[in-house]
Amino acid sequence: LQRQQYEDALRSMQQAEEQARQQREQWDQIYAQHFAWYQQQQQQQAQAAAAAQQGAAPRTATAAEGAAAGLVPPSIHATMEEQIAFAMKCSVVQEMEEMMKNGASVADRKKALKAWQIKWHPDKNPDQVEVAKTLFQFLAEKRQWFCQDP
């Protein structure tokens, strides 16, 4: 009986370890994608700055540059919460950019923002308070840009 309990416990631990490993791999992939996106944004901004210095006609900031401004990936040694918060910020920014690109009305954007604020309110996420707090603050920062009338 004890041997069976031990084997069951061992199997359970192995399954939990495998799930954790798969989740880490998934987050590593998401982080790598977002870091590549961030580097691309930085290169585009550097090219625009170089073109402006050479006397090229200045171009207006696109919606993507407006939303992505200040979105810096955490260091490789960041906590899991910081990496999750960054991935979620990137996801929200991509959704915001998509809505702006598709010409969503201000009312629709305000409705979407309200839904995100409810979803990411720290009181609604007691198991991920730091992530929720970071996202809730991020949404407040992006409100003016996202809800402005084009």
Disulfide bonds with the S-S distance in Angstrom:
none
